[in-house]
Amino acid sequence: MNPVIPIARSPRTRRTPTSEGNVVAINTRKNPSPRSRLLYDRKESARQISLSVRSLDYLIAAKTFRTIRIGKKVMIPHSELVRYASSNHYSRIVPAKRIA
């Protein structure tokens, strides 16, 4: 007979019983609201506007977004993401031309 192996639970999820006896998972992780952030890194910016990070890099290289550098990190203000998302884009996203 095989021994029963207990399943490890995430420390961030707490299970509480309801009045019917069912178990409900409650997420106790503190996630900041997307509206509360002023700056986003490249990965989070791409996720916010539903693009790949590479496409976002092409747009940054084409000076479509105003960016702020904090050390090595490239940050994009929330207002720039809203401006981009609220306008129409008919052209393709292409790599910027390299200057030799």
N, C-alpha and C positions, 0 to 999 in steps of 0.2 A: 504494500500500500504506500502511495506517495504521500510525503508530509505536505501539509498545507503551508504555503509560503505567504506571509502577510504582504499586502500591497502597500508600498510607500505612498504617503499622501503629500501633496504640496503643502509647505508650511503657510502659504498665503491664502489657502482656501479653507474655510471653516464650514462644517456641516452642522445644520441645526434641524431638529425634527419639527414638522408642522403638526397641526391639530389632528390631521388624518393619519399621522404616523409615517408619512413620506419624508424623505430626506431631501433637503434643498441645499445646494451649494451656494455660498455667499462669497463673492470675491472681495477680499479685504485690502487688495492692492490699491494704493493711492495713485490714480492716474490723473495728471493735470488735464484740465479742459483744453481742447485745441484752441479755443478763443483766448485763453489766458496767456499764451506765449507770444512774445514780440518777435523773436528770431527763430528760424528753423535751420537745421543743417541740411546738407544736400539730400541725404537719404529721406529725411522726413518731409522736405519740400517736394520731392518727387512723388512721394506717396500722397501728399495733400492734393496735388493737381493731377494725379493719375498718369504719371509719365515714368519712364525708366530713368535711372540716375544718369545714364549716358546721354539720353535726350536732353535732360536738364543741363548737363555739362555743355552740350552744343549751344543751348540757349544762353547760358552764362557767357560763353566765349563770343557769341554774337552780340553781347551787351543788351540782351532783352531784359535782364533783371539787374537791379541795383543790388550789389552784394556788399557785405561787410566782412572783413577778415579779422578774426581773433586768433592770433598766432598762426597756425597752419590751417585752422578750421575756416571754411567758407560758410557764412551765415546769410540767409535771405530773410528780409523783413516780411512780416505777415501782410502788410499793405501791398507789397509787390506781388505776392501770390494771389491776392484778391483781385488786383488790377489785371493780371494775366488771365485769370480764370473767367473774368467777366467780359472779356473782349473776344472777338471772332478771330480765328487763325485759319487762313485759307492756304498759306504756303506750307511746304514741307519743312521738316526740321532737318537741316543738313549740317555737316561739320563745317566749322569756320575754315577759311582758306589760310594756310600757313604763309607767313611772310619770311622769305629766305634771307 
